[in-house]
Amino acid sequence: MKALRNLELVLLALLILSAVGMAGFHYIEGWPWFDGLYMVVTTFTTIGYQELHPLSHAGRIFNVILIVVGVSLVFLAIGSLTQALLEFELRSFFGRRRMERDISRLDDHYIICGAGRVGRSVARVLADKPVPFVVIEQSGEKLERYGQDWLYLSGDATQEPTLRLARIEHARGLVAATTTDATNVYIVLTARTLNPRLKIIARASEESAEKHLLTAGADSVVSPYAFAGNRIAQSFLRPHVVSFLDSATVHLGLDLEIEEIYVDDSSPFAGKTIGTSRIRQEQGVIILAIKREKGMHFNPAPEDRIEPGDYLIAMGEPSKLRRLEETAAERQ
């Protein structure tokens, strides 16, 4: 902020001038250092007390210079402080208005309820993609720390008005990631009522909460503690498998990703087999599986046909996956 930087410079100049004033009264008039400080303070604040000691001609000339420069710097400091406060308030106001406007335009987006560790992790991944999302959080402290780069709403995600402000009717998915299972159940119930087509994923701290969340309307439930326990055990039992999955999902080591590619009716891959599509030869991507309505078909053979509506589960370098996604979306 330019005004804040100006204020810092003016205050530094005042501090230097105060030291110069104290030294001047000490060496020109022979005053004690504290008397010089007292004279500088009364001069800068324009209080107008008389001098502690009579001034010589040289001392009066020095004091005139000190008054002109010091009072000017004081008024500059007041002006810079006022400008900084106005800029802060205006930036906060217009920033909030801009965020409200951006939220009101969201469509086919995700809603993250809770800015705790799980919610923040989800937000970071969605932001890296990037896909549109909004975070709902009640804690002002969390919003102040993490809300600068994300769209957010301050409110209770269990309440209908808050979810409507997040445009839940137009959302693609919702994450119930608060730290309390009961709160997540209420969020899922409210969200499912407002948007029956919404995909909802909920966090569960206790194993017993999973069935309640599914009954409330969650499509799937994730337990961070169960996942962490399984991950630790697998790191002991199958360390190389875990290392490979890390490489393909969180970029540890190899530059690989696993992505899902949708094939619609007009896609150039629709109706072709894995072999004739030449995805591996021309795109440099491996097809791990084909997801269809009837289930997941792992390790498809070259003669397996790609049908409209399929999702290709592909693994490869990020740039090649992006290119495959663009090719799949092209019209024949």
N, C-alpha and C positions, 0 to 999 in steps of 0.2 A: 504494500500500500504506500503510494507516494507521499501522502500527507503524514503518515506515521514516520517515514524516513526523514522528512523535513523536520518534524518535531524532535527527533533524536539529535539531529545536527544542531538545532537551535539550543537545546538543553546543554549539549556539549560546549557550545560557544559561551553560554551563560556560566557554566562551571569554570571554564578557562578565564573568562573576564573577572569572575569573583576572586580567583587566585591572584590575578594581576592587580585587582583593586586592593586586596589585603597587603600585597607586597609593596604597592605604591604608598599607602598610608604608613606602612612600617618604616620604609627606607627614606621617604621624603620628609615625613613629619616626626618620625621616631615613635609612633604610637605602638602600644602592645598589639600582638596579632589578633586577640579577641576584639579589641576596640576597632581594628580595621574591618573585621568581619561584620561587626554590628553596623558600622557605617555603610558597608556595601549593601547589606540587607535593607536598611532603611532607605537607601538611595534607589535601589531597584524596585522596591514596592511603592515608591512615591509617597511614603507616609509623611515625610517633611519634618521630622524631629530636627532640632538644632544639632550642630556638631558637638561631639563629646569634648573636643579640644579645639581651640582657635586654629584656623588654617592659615598657612603662609600663602604668599602670592603663588608660588609654584604648586602648592597643595590645592588652591582654588582652581587653577587651570586644569590640573589633573582630575579634580572632582567634576568639573564641567564636562570633560570628555567622557568620564565614567557615567554621568547621568544620561547623556545623549545616547551613547552606545547601549548602556544597560537597559534603559527604559524601552528602547527600540526592540531589543532582543526579547524583553518580557512580553511586549505586545505581539511580536512574531510568534512566540511560544503559545500564547492564548489563541491566536488565529489558527495555528497549525493543529492545536488540540481540538478546536471546534471543527475544523475541516475533517480531521481523522474520525471524530465521532459521527459526523454527518455521513461520511463515506461508508462507515461501518453499518450504520442504520439503513442507508439506502441500498447498499449491496445486499444486506440481509433481507430487506423487504422485496426488492426486485428479484433476488435469487429465489425466494420462496414462491413468488408469483410465477416465475418461469418454471419452477419445478411443478407447481400445481397445473400449469398449462400443459407441460409434457406428460404428466400422469393422465390428464383428461383426454389425451390423444392416443393412449396405449391401446393396442389391439393384438390379439393372439400372443399375449405375454404371459409371464409367470409371476406369481405372488408368493413371496417368502414371508411367513409369519414368524417373527423372532429373529433378532440379530445376535444370538449367542454364537458359540463356536461352530455348531452345525450350520446354522443359518448363514453365517459369514462365509463358511467354506462353499456352500451352494452358490452364494452370490458371486464369489470370486471366479468359480468355474463358468457360470453363465456370462459374467462380464468378459471373460477371456474368449468366449465363443465367437462374437458376442451375440446375445439375444436379449430382447427387452424384458425387464423385470422391475418390480417395485418391492421394497422391503417395508413391512409393517412392524413397528416396535414401540413399546410404551416407555422404555427407559431413555430419558433425555441424554444421559451420559453416553450410552452406546451410540445413539444417533449422532452426537457431537463428534465422537471418535471415528465412526465408520461411515457416516452419511454424506461425506463431502463428495464422493465419487459416484454415488448411487442415487436413484430416485427412491424416496422414502416417505412414509406417512407416520406421523406420531399418533398412536391411538391403540385401542383394544381390538384385536383381530377377531374376538368372539362376537363382536357387535355387528349387526347388519350394515349400519351406516358407514362404518369404517371400511368394510369389504366392498361396499358399493362405490365408495370414493376411489378404491383401487381398481374399479371397473371389472369386478369379478364376472359379470355377465359376458364380457368379451375376452376373458382370460383363457389360456390354453391349459395351464396347470397351476396347482397350489401346493406349497410345502408347509406343513404344520410342524415347525421346528422349535417351539418354545420348550423350556426346561421342565414343564409340568405336564404329566400325562393327561390330567383332567382338563387342563386348558386346551390341549391339542384335540381332545374329544369334542369339546364345545366348538372349536374352530371347524373341525371336519363336519359336524352336524350343520352348522350355519352355512358353510360353503356349499355343501351338497344340496341344501334347500334352495340356495340362490342360483346355482348352476348345476343341474343334474348331469350335464355332459362333461364337466370339469374332471381332469385327471388329478387325483389328490394323493400325495405321498406324505405319510406322517412319521414323526419320530416317536419312539417308545423307549422310556427309561427302564420300565419294569416289564418282564415277560408277560405278566397277567394283563397288561394294558393292550396287547396286540389284538386280542379278540374284540375288545370294546371299540378300538379304533376301526377295525374292519366292519363291525356292525354299524358304526356311525356313518360309514360311507367311504372310508379310505380305500383306494385301489391297491395300495401296498403299504407295508409298515417296515421301517428300518430301525434296528436297535444298534446304536453306536457301540455299546458295551459288548453285545454279542458279536458284532462284526470285528471289533478289536481283539476279542479273545480268540476268535477263529483265525484271524490273521497271524497272531502270535504263534498259535499252535502250528499253522501251516508253514511258518517261517522255520520252525524246527524240523518238521517232517518233510517238506518239499521246498527247500530254499531256492532251488533253481527255477521252479515253476513260479514262485512268488516274484523272483527277480525279473522273469520274463514278462509277467503281467504288469509289473511296475513300469517296465520299459515301454509297454504298449498303451499304458493308460495315464501315467503321470510323468512321462519323459525322464525317467531315471536311467541314464545310460544311452540306449538306442533312441534315435529320433523316429519313433513309431507312434501311431494312434490306431485305435479301433473305432470305426464309425459305421453308422447305418445309412444306407443310401436308398431312398424311395424310388420305385419304378412305377410310373403311371402309364396310362394307355398310349400316350404319344411318345414315350421314351424310345430311343433307338435300341435299347436293350430288350424291350418287351417282345416276347415271342421267340427270342433267340435262346440257344443253349449256352451254358457256361463256356463251352469250347468255342462256338462260333462268335460269341460276343468279343472274344479276344481281349478281355479285360486285363488279364495278367500280362499278356504279351505287349499290348499297346499302352496300358495305363500303369503297369508296374505295381499292381495291387493284388493281394491275395483275398479271395472270397472264402471266408471261414464258414458261413452258414447262410441259409435263406429263411427269413421269417415270414410265415404265411398264417392265415387265419386258423388253420388246423394245427399249427404248431411250428416248431423250429426244426429245420432240416440241416443237420451239421455235415460238414465236409462234402459239399455237393460234387458229384461226378461231372466230367466234361459234357455228358449227354443230358444232364438235368436242365430242364427248360425254365427260363425266367418269365414269370407271368406278371401281367399288370396288377398292381397292388402289393407286390412283394417288397420286402425290405432286404437289401443285400448287406450282410454283416461283413465288412471289409477291413483289412488291416494293411497299413502301408505308411509311407512318409506323409506328413500333413499336407504338403503341397500337391502330392499325387492324389490324395483323397479329395482335396478340394476340386481338382481337375476332373476326377471321376464324377463327383457330385454335379458339377456343371454340365458334363457330357450327358449324364442321365436325365437332366432337366431339359435338354434340347428337344425341339419338336422335329419329328420325322418329316 
